[in-house]
Amino acid sequence: MEAPPPSRRQLLLAALVLLLVVVSSPCSALLSPKGVNNEVQALMGVKNLLKDPHGVLRNWDKDSVDPCSFAMITCSPDFFVTGLEAPSQNLSGMLAPTIANLTSLETVLLQNNVITGQIPDEIGNLVNLRTLDLSTNRLYGEIPTSVGHLQSLQYLKLNNNNLSGPFPAASTNLSHLIFLDLSYNNLSGPIPGSLARTYNIVGNPLICDANTEKDCYGTAPMPISYNLNGSQGTPPAKAKSHKFAVAFGAVTGCMSFLFLAAGFFFWWRQRRNRQILFDVDAQHMENVNLGNVKRFQFRELQVATDKFSSKNILGKGGFGHVYMGQLPDGTLVAVKRLKDGNAAGGESQFKTEVEMISLAVHRNLLRILGFCMTATERLLVYPYMSNGSVASRLKGKPPLDWITRKRIALGAARGLLYLHEQCDPKIIHRDVKAANVLLDDCCEAVVGDFGLAKLLDHQDSHVTTAVRGTVGHIAPEYLSTGQSSEKTDVFGFGILLLELITGQTAVEFGKASNQKGAMLDWVKKMHQEKKLDVLVDKGLRSSYDRIELEEMVQVALLCTQYLPGHRPKMSEVVRMLEGDGLAERWQASQRDDSHKFTVPEFTFSRCYSDLTDDSSLLVQAVELSGPR
C-alpha cells in the first residue's frame, strides 16, 4: 500500500526546518549583515600592514568568504580561524590591530621574520590564545598590559626583539603559562620566575648581568610542544543577529559553495584511491600529519625519486643517502634514506622525535617537510636546496666570494645558537661540518641534519655512548669519552670556519698532507708565524679583507680550544662574528694560556690516524684509541 502524499502543511514545516538549519550553519555565523566574512576582513587587515616579499600570502583574497582556504591559516571544524602560522617567511611591516578580531585564534606563530613596530594593545582580546610566538623579529616598545588578559596562554615567546620597559603587572593572571621566553631584549623591572614552568630572561642587561645569568632561566620537566594542528577545543558560539532576508541570500550562496566543494572532494578522493599502489608495508603508511609535518607513503617517495635511482643521489653521509625527488605537484624535495632504518626504537618514539625536531623553526635551519616509516625503512623529506652544500660550493667554480663566506659563517652560527639556547628542549647537532650546511637560492646558510643523531640513538640517555660525527670535526673530549655537549658543536663550528677560509674540508686537508686531522695544527702554526695569507683559499686570490680574515681565524681558534669550558657559547660566537667583544675575548684567552691544561700528545694525530679515510664516516667509540 502506497504512503499518502505529504500535505501542504508538512511541506511548509519541512521547508521551515531546512531554512533554520541553513541560517544556523557555521558559514552564516561568519558573515556580517552585508554578507562579508568578518574573519576575512580581519586577515586582510593583517596582510595590508605586512610586506610579503615571497608572496606566501598571495591567495588571501578580500572577496573570499572562506578564510580556511588561505595559506598559513588553520581552522576549527566550525570554520573559525584558530591558527595563523607563518614563521621564517621574511615578512616585514607591522602587526595589525585587526588580528584581535579573530576571536577564536589559539595559535600565532610569526617567529623569525622582520616584523617591526609595537605589539598591538588589542592582542589582549584574544581570550582563546594559547601560543604566541613573535620571537626573532624587530618589535620595539613595551609589552602591552593587555597581554595579562590572555588567561588561556600557555606558550609565550618574545625573545630576540628590541622590547623595553617592565613586564606587565597583570601577568599574574597567566595561570596556565608553561613556557616564557623574553631573552635578548631591553626589558626592565622584576619578572617573577614562578610565572611559568620554564622561563628565560637572559640577555636583558637591566635585569640580568653576566654574573647572575644562571638565575635568569629555569627549566621544567615537560618539554614545550606547540599545537600546530589547530584547535583543541570548540570556540564559543557567536551571535547571529542578522536580518533574515540578507542572511538567507548570503547563506544560500555559502551552502551552494559547500555542496560543490563536497562533490569535488569526493570525486578527488575516489580518483586518488584508484591511483594509490600498496605493498607489503601498507599497514605502516597511513597518511598522518604531525603539526606541519606530513607522513608520506613509501610508494610516494619511490615514485618521486625514480625508485631511489643512483642518478638522483645528491649526497652520501654517515646517516644515509640523500636523493632528489619531485612530488606530484612539482615540488622538488630532498629525501634522506636513513641507514639503520630497522634500528631499535618504536614507531611512536620516532614520530615524537620527528615532531620535536620539526618545532625547531628558524631561517637558518633546514625544516622537515615530512617523514616515512615502515617496518624496514626510515626516511625524512626536506626542501630541495638548489645551491647544494657549502662543501660542494667550496669545490665548485666560480669560488664563493669573501662576503658570501662571512654571511655563511654568521648564518650557520645563528642556526646553532637557536638549537643550543633558544630551542626547548635544546638540540646538539653532533656533526657540524661544511657538508651539513646547505645554501638556499640566495646562498643563505641553512644548517641541516640537526637532530639526526638523536633520532638514531634510540636508547641514549642525556649522555651518548655512540660517537657520531666526521673525522676532523670531532671534539677531543667527544672522541675520548663519548660525551657530547653544545661545546662539541662549537668545536665543529670552529673547524667549519677554517674550511670556509681555506676552501678545503678537514678530511681533504688531512689526505693532502698525509696527516689526518692536522688542519687545526697547521692553522695555529701559520697564525703564530703571522702568515695568514697562506691559509686563504687560492681561488679568492687577494679579494678578501685581511683584518676580517684575522678576526675569523681568531674566532675559529677560540672555538677549537682543547678544554670545552674555554670555548665560547654560540651566542658569544655570533656576537664576535658581528664584531662585538672579540678583541677582549682573544686577549683574555692569551693571558690565560699559561694556566691552561697541557694538551696530551695523542689528541689529534693519533686519534685520527686510527680512523679510515671515509669523509662521511660514522664512528663508534669502541673503534677509537685514547683514554676512556
LOMARMI-109394 format. One record per residue (C-alpha): z, x negated, y. Coordinates in steps of 0.02 Angstrom, whole numbers, plus 50000, padded with zeros to 5 digits. Example, Ala and Ser with C-alpha at 12.3 -4.5 7.8 and 13.67 -1.06 7.14 Angstrom:
<sites>
[site [50390 49385 49775]]
[site [50357 49316 49947]]
</sites>
This chain:
<sites>
[site [50000 50000 50000]]
[site [49947 49927 50167]]
[site [50076 49900 50304]]
[site [50055 50012 50457]]
[site [49980 49925 50610]]
[site [50107 49867 50741]]
[site [50146 49989 50878]]
[site [50109 49955 51061]]
[site [50295 49932 51091]]
[site [50306 49798 50955]]
[site [50156 49706 51029]]
[site [50234 49706 51202]]
[site [50400 49644 51131]]
[site [50313 49501 51038]]
[site [50218 49452 51195]]
[site [50380 49450 51295]]
[site [50466 49339 51166]]
[site [50318 49218 51168]]
[site [50323 49214 51358]]
[site [50509 49173 51358]]
[site [50481 49031 51234]]
[site [50341 48960 51340]]
[site [50439 48971 51503]]
[site [50589 48883 51425]]
[site [50484 48742 51350]]
[site [50525 48562 51397]]
[site [50364 48544 51496]]
[site [50413 48684 51614]]
[site [50583 48606 51642]]
[site [50497 48454 51714]]
[site [50387 48548 51836]]
[site [50427 48585 52017]]
[site [50387 48756 52092]]
[site [50220 48680 52146]]
[site [50177 48634 51967]]
[site [50210 48447 51996]]
[site [50310 48344 51871]]
[site [50467 48281 51961]]
[site [50485 48130 51848]]
[site [50304 48078 51876]]
[site [50339 48084 52063]]
[site [50494 47977 52041]]
[site [50398 47848 51939]]
[site [50257 47843 52066]]
[site [50387 47807 52200]]
[site [50445 47659 52094]]
[site [50266 47599 52068]]
[site [50221 47612 52253]]
[site [50355 47486 52304]]
[site [50312 47362 52166]]
[site [50170 47237 52162]]
[site [50091 47231 51990]]
[site [49976 47078 51975]]
[site [49941 47103 51790]]
[site [49909 47291 51802]]
[site [50040 47338 51673]]
[site [50074 47500 51769]]
[site [49891 47543 51795]]
[site [49900 47702 51689]]
[site [50040 47777 51795]]
[site [49943 47923 51870]]
[site [50014 48030 52010]]
[site [49914 48181 51948]]
[site [49982 48171 51771]]
[site [50104 48300 51702]]
[site [50161 48186 51560]]
[site [50260 48030 51607]]
[site [50289 47996 51422]]
[site [50110 47930 51410]]
[site [50145 47796 51542]]
[site [50157 47613 51490]]
[site [50333 47538 51489]]
[site [50411 47712 51478]]
[site [50519 47785 51339]]
[site [50555 47970 51325]]
[site [50679 48080 51234]]
[site [50622 48215 51110]]
[site [50636 48337 51256]]
[site [50507 48238 51358]]
[site [50630 48169 51485]]
[site [50613 47985 51537]]
[site [50755 47886 51458]]
[site [50689 47708 51469]]
[site [50600 47600 51600]]
[site [50565 47435 51511]]
[site [50453 47308 51599]]
[site [50532 47135 51575]]
[site [50437 46974 51613]]
[site [50286 47061 51692]]
[site [50284 46960 51855]]
[site [50323 47118 51954]]
[site [50370 47089 52135]]
[site [50410 47202 52281]]
[site [50566 47310 52290]]
[site [50659 47432 52178]]
[site [50630 47606 52248]]
[site [50774 47729 52275]]
[site [50670 47863 52188]]
[site [50723 47786 52022]]
[site [50880 47890 52044]]
[site [50777 48048 52018]]
[site [50754 48000 51835]]
[site [50920 48083 51795]]
[site [50905 48061 51606]]
[site [50874 47874 51619]]
[site [50976 47772 51494]]
[site [50891 47601 51492]]
[site [50821 47496 51635]]
[site [50751 47326 51584]]
[site [50668 47237 51731]]
[site [50731 47061 51698]]
[site [50630 46902 51727]]
[site [50520 46971 51865]]
[site [50509 46928 52051]]
[site [50584 47088 52121]]
[site [50668 47063 52290]]
[site [50767 47169 52413]]
[site [50932 47258 52382]]
[site [50988 47362 52235]]
[site [50970 47541 52300]]
[site [51132 47639 52326]]
[site [51053 47788 52240]]
[site [51063 47698 52073]]
[site [51239 47767 52055]]
[site [51162 47940 52024]]
[site [51101 47885 51852]]
[site [51253 47953 51762]]
[site [51174 47931 51590]]
[site [51128 47748 51616]]
[site [51190 47635 51476]]
[site [51091 47474 51500]]
[site [51045 47398 51669]]
[site [50963 47227 51665]]
[site [50897 47161 51832]]
[site [50932 46979 51792]]
[site [50823 46832 51847]]
[site [50744 46915 51998]]
[site [50765 46883 52185]]
[site [50881 47025 52230]]
[site [50999 46996 52376]]
[site [51136 47088 52470]]
[site [51292 47166 52398]]
[site [51306 47257 52234]]
[site [51313 47440 52288]]
[site [51480 47529 52272]]
[site [51390 47668 52181]]
[site [51374 47555 52027]]
[site [51554 47600 51995]]
[site [51498 47780 51965]]
[site [51397 47733 51811]]
[site [51531 47786 51689]]
[site [51414 47779 51538]]
[site [51362 47599 51574]]
[site [51382 47479 51427]]
[site [51273 47328 51472]]
[site [51256 47261 51650]]
[site [51156 47102 51685]]
[site [51130 47050 51866]]
[site [51134 46861 51838]]
[site [51016 46735 51918]]
[site [50988 46828 52082]]
[site [51049 46799 52261]]
[site [51180 46937 52266]]
[site [51330 46914 52379]]
[site [51491 47000 52426]]
[site [51626 47067 52311]]
[site [51601 47164 52151]]
[site [51632 47350 52187]]
[site [51815 47401 52176]]
[site [51759 47562 52092]]
[site [51708 47457 51941]]
[site [51873 47505 51861]]
[site [51785 47668 51816]]
[site [51666 47574 51700]]
[site [51772 47606 51547]]
[site [51629 47590 51422]]
[site [51566 47421 51484]]
[site [51537 47299 51339]]
[site [51438 47159 51421]]
[site [51441 47099 51603]]
[site [51339 46951 51668]]
[site [51350 46912 51854]]
[site [51322 46724 51836]]
[site [51224 46617 51960]]
[site [51239 46724 52116]]
[site [51340 46702 52276]]
[site [51473 46833 52240]]
[site [51648 46826 52309]]
[site [51814 46910 52278]]
[site [51906 46942 52116]]
[site [51814 47010 51966]]
[site [51929 47074 51830]]
[site [51897 46983 51668]]
[site [51959 47132 51570]]
[site [51818 47240 51639]]
[site [51703 47204 51489]]
[site [51723 47136 51314]]
[site [51600 46996 51357]]
[site [51581 46934 51535]]
[site [51503 46785 51625]]
[site [51528 46746 51809]]
[site [51496 46558 51811]]
[site [51383 46489 51948]]
[site [51466 46589 52088]]
[site [51540 46449 52196]]
[site [51658 46565 52291]]
[site [51737 46624 52127]]
[site [51713 46482 52002]]
[site [51710 46298 52040]]
[site [51658 46166 51915]]
[site [51839 46129 51867]]
[site [51881 46307 51817]]
[site [51712 46357 51746]]
[site [51784 46384 51572]]
[site [51891 46526 51641]]
[site [51739 46617 51709]]
[site [51667 46682 51549]]
[site [51734 46763 51393]]
[site [51659 46809 51226]]
[site [51677 46960 51117]]
[site [51669 46980 50928]]
[site [51523 47101 50944]]
[site [51350 47036 50995]]
[site [51254 47126 51129]]
[site [51116 47239 51062]]
[site [51011 47332 51187]]
[site [50949 47503 51132]]
[site [50764 47477 51165]]
[site [50713 47630 51066]]
[site [50765 47753 51197]]
[site [50889 47893 51196]]
[site [51043 47903 51087]]
[site [51094 48071 51147]]
[site [51024 48230 51217]]
[site [51002 48241 51406]]
[site [51089 48383 51494]]
[site [50994 48542 51520]]
[site [50906 48559 51687]]
[site [50894 48709 51798]]
[site [50741 48820 51775]]
[site [50745 48920 51934]]
[site [50558 48928 51966]]
[site [50457 49075 52021]]
[site [50390 49168 51871]]
[site [50207 49176 51917]]
[site [50190 48992 51967]]
[site [50288 48934 51814]]
[site [50183 49041 51696]]
[site [50021 48964 51760]]
[site [50088 48787 51751]]
[site [50165 48811 51579]]
[site [50006 48886 51508]]
[site [49912 48729 51555]]
[site [50051 48620 51484]]
[site [50054 48714 51318]]
[site [49865 48702 51304]]
[site [49877 48515 51326]]
[site [50013 48503 51194]]
[site [49911 48604 51068]]
[site [49760 48492 51098]]
[site [49868 48335 51081]]
[site [49946 48401 50920]]
[site [49774 48438 50848]]
[site [49712 48264 50893]]
[site [49868 48186 50817]]
[site [49847 48274 50651]]
[site [49662 48228 50645]]
[site [49703 48046 50684]]
[site [49843 48043 50554]]
[site [49730 48109 50416]]
[site [49592 47986 50462]]
[site [49717 47842 50465]]
[site [49792 47889 50297]]
[site [49620 47883 50218]]
[site [49594 47705 50284]]
[site [49760 47628 50227]]
[site [49749 47524 50068]]
[site [49906 47498 49965]]
[site [49952 47356 49849]]
[site [50097 47315 49735]]
[site [50214 47286 49882]]
[site [50177 47453 49965]]
[site [50357 47509 49945]]
[site [50406 47373 50069]]
[site [50278 47421 50202]]
[site [50342 47574 50291]]
[site [50294 47565 50473]]
[site [50456 47549 50570]]
[site [50493 47496 50748]]
[site [50646 47391 50788]]
[site [50662 47408 50976]]
[site [50498 47339 51041]]
[site [50459 47252 50876]]
[site [50334 47332 50759]]
[site [50341 47319 50570]]
[site [50166 47279 50510]]
[site [50095 47314 50339]]
[site [50046 47161 50240]]
[site [49872 47233 50218]]
[site [49852 47246 50407]]
[site [49887 47061 50429]]
[site [49775 47016 50283]]
[site [49630 47105 50366]]
[site [49673 47035 50540]]
[site [49670 46854 50477]]
[site [49523 46875 50356]]
[site [49641 46858 50207]]
[site [49730 46710 50289]]
[site [49570 46610 50293]]
[site [49586 46423 50319]]
[site [49459 46443 50461]]
[site [49591 46541 50559]]
[site [49732 46414 50544]]
[site [49800 46373 50717]]
[site [49934 46253 50659]]
[site [50042 46193 50517]]
[site [50228 46162 50532]]
[site [50388 46147 50437]]
[site [50415 46335 50442]]
[site [50241 46382 50381]]
[site [50060 46401 50435]]
[site [50003 46495 50589]]
[site [49843 46598 50583]]
[site [49741 46678 50721]]
[site [49713 46863 50693]]
[site [49634 47012 50777]]
[site [49713 47184 50767]]
[site [49605 47342 50756]]
[site [49623 47373 50944]]
[site [49551 47200 50979]]
[site [49716 47115 51022]]
[site [49720 46932 50971]]
[site [49882 46880 50886]]
[site [49957 46728 50801]]
[site [50028 46764 50629]]
[site [50158 46642 50561]]
[site [50173 46648 50371]]
[site [50345 46578 50331]]
[site [50353 46453 50188]]
[site [50507 46516 50099]]
[site [50458 46699 50101]]
[site [50560 46737 49947]]
[site [50713 46645 50008]]
[site [50885 46715 49980]]
[site [50940 46844 50105]]
[site [50923 47031 50109]]
[site [50792 47134 50196]]
[site [50919 47211 50314]]
[site [50982 47039 50368]]
[site [50805 46977 50402]]
[site [50766 47132 50505]]
[site [50929 47113 50600]]
[site [50890 46931 50642]]
[site [50713 46977 50698]]
[site [50784 47113 50809]]
[site [50913 46996 50886]]
[site [50780 46863 50922]]
[site [50667 46996 50998]]
[site [50803 47030 51127]]
[site [50781 46855 51198]]
[site [50655 46906 51332]]
[site [50608 46775 51461]]
[site [50445 46722 51543]]
[site [50462 46550 51462]]
[site [50498 46613 51286]]
[site [50369 46672 51160]]
[site [50404 46853 51119]]
[site [50391 46928 50946]]
[site [50268 47072 50932]]
[site [50312 47117 50754]]
[site [50350 47062 50578]]
[site [50304 47098 50398]]
[site [50417 47086 50247]]
[site [50378 47114 50064]]
[site [50460 47058 49904]]
[site [50374 46888 49919]]
[site [50319 46872 50100]]
[site [50397 46847 50271]]
[site [50277 46850 50419]]
[site [50302 46852 50607]]
[site [50173 46911 50733]]
[site [50162 46836 50908]]
[site [50042 46849 51056]]
[site [49897 46728 51044]]
[site [49912 46583 51166]]
[site [49738 46534 51222]]
[site [49785 46359 51281]]
[site [49871 46310 51120]]
[site [50021 46194 51112]]
[site [50072 46053 51228]]
[site [50045 45932 51083]]
[site [49865 45986 51062]]
[site [49831 45982 51250]]
[site [49902 45806 51265]]
[site [49767 45751 51143]]
[site [49629 45853 51225]]
[site [49508 45822 51364]]
[site [49523 45829 51511]]
[site [49704 45768 51510]]
[site [49840 45876 51583]]
[site [49869 45828 51766]]
[site [50039 45769 51826]]
[site [50082 45930 51919]]
[site [50047 46033 51762]]
[site [50157 45916 51658]]
[site [50300 45938 51781]]
[site [50278 46127 51777]]
[site [50279 46125 51586]]
[site [50440 46023 51585]]
[site [50528 46142 51704]]
[site [50465 46298 51613]]
[site [50522 46234 51443]]
[site [50691 46188 51517]]
[site [50713 46363 51588]]
[site [50671 46440 51420]]
[site [50801 46333 51331]]
[site [50927 46370 51469]]
[site [50905 46556 51433]]
[site [50932 46529 51246]]
[site [51088 46423 51272]]
[site [51178 46502 51419]]
[site [51105 46673 51461]]
[site [51067 46746 51289]]
[site [51203 46835 51191]]
[site [51226 46776 51057]]
[site [51160 46606 51108]]
[site [51018 46532 51005]]
[site [50998 46348 50959]]
[site [50815 46304 50935]]
[site [50839 46151 50822]]
[site [50658 46094 50833]]
[site [50615 46062 51016]]
[site [50450 45967 51024]]
[site [50280 45972 51107]]
[site [50203 46067 50961]]
[site [50327 46209 50986]]
[site [50295 46229 51172]]
[site [50141 46337 51197]]
[site [50035 46365 51352]]
[site [49980 46535 51414]]
[site [49820 46573 51509]]
[site [49893 46492 51666]]
[site [49960 46339 51572]]
[site [50139 46401 51595]]
[site [50259 46336 51463]]
[site [50314 46460 51330]]
[site [50444 46399 51204]]
[site [50403 46460 51029]]
[site [50484 46456 50856]]
[site [50659 46481 50926]]
[site [50774 46564 50802]]
[site [50667 46523 50650]]
[site [50796 46403 50581]]
[site [50922 46546 50588]]
[site [50800 46665 50505]]
[site [50776 46548 50357]]
[site [50954 46482 50340]]
[site [51016 46648 50272]]
[site [51180 46580 50205]]
[site [51226 46472 50354]]
[site [51386 46488 50450]]
[site [51402 46427 50628]]
[site [51385 46250 50559]]
[site [51223 46221 50466]]
[site [51207 46109 50314]]
[site [51016 46104 50314]]
[site [50938 45987 50441]]
[site [50784 46072 50510]]
[site [50678 45978 50634]]
[site [50544 45848 50661]]
[site [50555 45661 50640]]
[site [50577 45576 50808]]
[site [50657 45728 50889]]
[site [50816 45748 50786]]
[site [50978 45700 50873]]
[site [51079 45563 50785]]
[site [51233 45673 50757]]
[site [51124 45806 50677]]
[site [51049 45678 50559]]
[site [51215 45607 50505]]
[site [51322 45765 50493]]
[site [51202 45912 50484]]
[site [51297 45995 50627]]
[site [51191 46063 50770]]
[site [51236 46124 50943]]
[site [51148 46157 51107]]
[site [51163 45969 51141]]
[site [51049 45943 50990]]
[site [50915 46040 51083]]
[site [50949 45939 51241]]
[site [50909 45780 51144]]
[site [50746 45857 51081]]
[site [50702 45908 51258]]
[site [50727 45729 51317]]
[site [50601 45670 51188]]
[site [50484 45810 51245]]
[site [50491 45739 51422]]
[site [50442 45569 51355]]
[site [50296 45649 51262]]
[site [50237 45729 51424]]
[site [50249 45561 51513]]
[site [50166 45453 51379]]
[site [50040 45579 51313]]
[site [50096 45536 51134]]
[site [50206 45630 51013]]
[site [50358 45537 50950]]
[site [50288 45529 50773]]
[site [50117 45467 50831]]
[site [50201 45329 50931]]
[site [50300 45278 50778]]
[site [50143 45268 50671]]
[site [50050 45166 50803]]
[site [50190 45040 50821]]
[site [50243 45045 50638]]
[site [50420 45083 50699]]
[site [50464 45263 50664]]
[site [50573 45338 50799]]
[site [50551 45188 50914]]
[site [50483 45283 51066]]
[site [50655 45303 51144]]
[site [50699 45118 51121]]
[site [50533 45067 51199]]
[site [50558 45181 51349]]
[site [50733 45112 51377]]
[site [50664 44935 51373]]
[site [50523 44974 51496]]
[site [50645 45062 51612]]
[site [50764 44914 51613]]
[site [50619 44796 51649]]
[site [50555 44914 51786]]
[site [50385 44931 51702]]
[site [50374 45121 51709]]
[site [50187 45117 51743]]
[site [50164 45053 51566]]
[site [50237 45216 51500]]
[site [50117 45335 51584]]
[site [49977 45420 51487]]
[site [49823 45315 51520]]
[site [49722 45475 51544]]
[site [49816 45503 51708]]
[site [49763 45333 51774]]
[site [49851 45323 51944]]
[site [49856 45511 51977]]
[site [50045 45533 51974]]
[site [50194 45512 52088]]
[site [50293 45355 52046]]
[site [50456 45423 52117]]
[site [50438 45583 52014]]
[site [50397 45476 51862]]
[site [50559 45379 51878]]
[site [50657 45539 51902]]
[site [50582 45617 51746]]
[site [50619 45460 51644]]
[site [50799 45463 51706]]
[site [50819 45646 51655]]
[site [50746 45604 51484]]
[site [50867 45458 51460]]
[site [51016 45566 51512]]
[site [50963 45698 51385]]
[site [50946 45572 51243]]
[site [51113 45483 51260]]
[site [51191 45444 51092]]
[site [51350 45546 51111]]
[site [51321 45733 51130]]
[site [51462 45750 51256]]
[site [51374 45632 51375]]
[site [51215 45736 51379]]
[site [51194 45867 51517]]
[site [51185 46053 51485]]
[site [51016 46136 51505]]
[site [51074 46218 51667]]
[site [51106 46043 51736]]
[site [50938 45983 51668]]
[site [50848 46124 51760]]
[site [50936 46081 51922]]
[site [50894 45896 51904]]
[site [50710 45935 51870]]
[site [50714 46042 52027]]
[site [50779 45892 52125]]
[site [50963 45935 52134]]
[site [51101 45817 52075]]
[site [51001 45689 51978]]
[site [51050 45538 52083]]
[site [51236 45574 52065]]
[site [51224 45607 51878]]
[site [51122 45450 51848]]
[site [51242 45340 51947]]
[site [51389 45412 51853]]
[site [51305 45376 51687]]
[site [51276 45195 51738]]
[site [51458 45173 51793]]
[site [51519 45241 51627]]
[site [51407 45131 51520]]
[site [51543 45003 51488]]
[site [51660 45137 51420]]
[site [51536 45221 51305]]
[site [51543 45217 51117]]
[site [51443 45074 51040]]
[site [51288 45143 50953]]
[site [51277 45094 50768]]
[site [51128 44991 50715]]
[site [51061 45122 50594]]
[site [51043 45260 50723]]
[site [50855 45271 50742]]
[site [50757 45140 50649]]
[site [50849 45152 50484]]
[site [50866 45342 50479]]
[site [50686 45374 50525]]
[site [50617 45241 50409]]
[site [50692 45336 50262]]
[site [50583 45487 50301]]
[site [50400 45520 50267]]
[site [50262 45515 50397]]
[site [50233 45704 50399]]
[site [50246 45758 50581]]
[site [50292 45934 50530]]
[site [50425 45877 50408]]
[site [50569 45995 50372]]
[site [50704 45877 50312]]
[site [50861 45916 50214]]
[site [51024 45823 50244]]
[site [51032 45757 50066]]
[site [50872 45657 50097]]
[site [50943 45562 50244]]
[site [51034 45396 50247]]
[site [51182 45356 50356]]
[site [51361 45420 50353]]
[site [51401 45599 50305]]
</sites>
